Amino acid sequence: MLEFPIYLDNNATTPMEPRVLEAMLPFFTKYFGNASSRTHSFGWEADAAVEYAREQVAYLINAEPQEVVFTSGATEADNLALKGIFETYQSKGNHIITVKSEHKAVLDSCKHLQKMGADITYLDVEADGLIDIAILEEAINARTILISVMYANNETGVIQPVKEIAAIAKKKGVLFFSDATQAVGKIPVDVIKDGIDLMSFSAHKMYGPKGTGALYVRRKNPRVRIAAQMDGGGHERGMRSGTLNVPGIVGFGKACELARIEMKKDGERMCKLRNKLEAELLKTGRAFINGNTEHRLPNVSNMSFENVNGVDLISQLNKNIALSSGSACTSGTNEPSYVLKAMGLTDEMARSSLRFGLGRFTTEEEIDYTIGQLIDIVNK
Ligand SMILES: *Cc1c(COP(=O)(O)O)cnc(C)c1O
């Protein structure tokens, strides 16, 4: 039985996994202690739960637990990485390289740093959403301290050549930060193999709770230092003060454990459904896939529809199907997506785009219904 509305906006947020909620519940009530309380069992229990979750999170990305800094989400982790690096490494240089199609949390942090004296290069992307590695390498100069390139794009699912970027960064002695919020939990992400120095990600994009995320900060080869952006009790080894969100962190840990075990199976299933959706819509002859289809997350599709008004499309669909056109973070305005514009789409084609974000709980029935609805509208 289909239940409405159908949720196909899993890049904006995911529903919380019941097994995650179950793991969290005792930490709202019985185990309510402050993880920093050192003098009694309430504190010790909360601290033990946080440290267990830190291991679960670290294990998913092949990091050491001490390299995981808990934050309120990926936005905070992005801010902490960019501003924290700029502050610490300013004596070495003020140049940061990023990309036009990054998430606003990265772009707006860079904009802020420009006011503080940073020199920011915003790389273009190719028509398929990928950066040109040669152009990245050319952009590096003696004052470059950081390369900030996202792992996978939130609007198109396109996966950047992370290993190659890391190799260039290493060769030039520049740090590499990646916003991996859309990638972690969906595809294998390994900070050692990938060569990432700092990495942000978030629980609510992988079936965990909202308001919890992490920044990975490498501790050796090289040892990365970041200046705290929040002053207080010196929590998280001085990098992020503030009483820890114990239930959120416990849920994040559980979500990471489940993702590690189930991502392959989930990914294969979602990929099949995504490919079916695309194949059927392409048959209308008026649909186009935006972004590279080879280097792409298994659960995402971004499509534009020729001669179809995007606003009409969304308003007709949204009664029964929840999905987004462009980025959830900039929706509410009718501005065409800056990510698609960076890939060279016209305003019109960008405005007629839909982002399908399939999830762990998406069923084939839901995809079949979505196909039927869209074909009807597009053919009208
Ligand atoms: C969702 C998202 C963010 C923001 O994460 P929050 O935890 O909601 O702050 C940052 N970057 C990317 C790529 C995202 O998809």
The ligand as an SDF file (V2000), in Angstrom:
LIG
                    3D

 15 15  0  0  0  0  0  0  0  0999 V2000
   23.1610   19.1010    4.4460 C   0  0  0  0  0  0  0  0  0  0  0  0
   24.5090   19.5290    4.0480 C   0  0  0  0  0  0  0  0  0  0  0  0
   25.2540   20.4020    4.8510 C   0  0  0  0  0  0  0  0  0  0  0  0
   24.6970   20.9850    6.1250 C   0  0  0  0  0  0  0  0  0  0  0  0
   24.5820   20.0180    7.1150 O   0  0  0  0  0  0  0  0  0  0  0  0
   23.7990   20.3150    8.4780 P   0  0  0  0  0  0  0  0  0  0  0  0
   24.1610   19.1760    9.3510 O   0  0  0  0  0  0  0  0  0  0  0  0
   22.3530   20.3460    8.1030 O   0  0  0  0  0  0  0  0  0  0  0  0
   24.2850   21.6190    8.9970 O   0  0  0  0  0  0  0  0  0  0  0  0
   26.5230   20.7320    4.4410 C   0  0  0  0  0  0  0  0  0  0  0  0
   27.0470   20.2330    3.3090 N   0  0  0  0  0  0  0  0  0  0  0  0
   26.3690   19.4060    2.5070 C   0  0  0  0  0  0  0  0  0  0  0  0
   27.0000   18.8790    1.2710 C   0  0  0  0  0  0  0  0  0  0  0  0
   25.0730   19.0190    2.8500 C   0  0  0  0  0  0  0  0  0  0  0  0
   24.3980   18.2050    2.0470 O   0  0  0  0  0  0  0  0  0  0  0  0
  1  2  1  0
  2  3  1  0
  2 14  2  0
  3  4  1  0
  3 10  2  0
  4  5  1  0
  5  6  1  0
  6  7  2  0
  6  8  1  0
  6  9  1  0
 10 11  1  0
 11 12  2  0
 12 13  1  0
 12 14  1  0
 14 15  1  0
M  END
$$$$
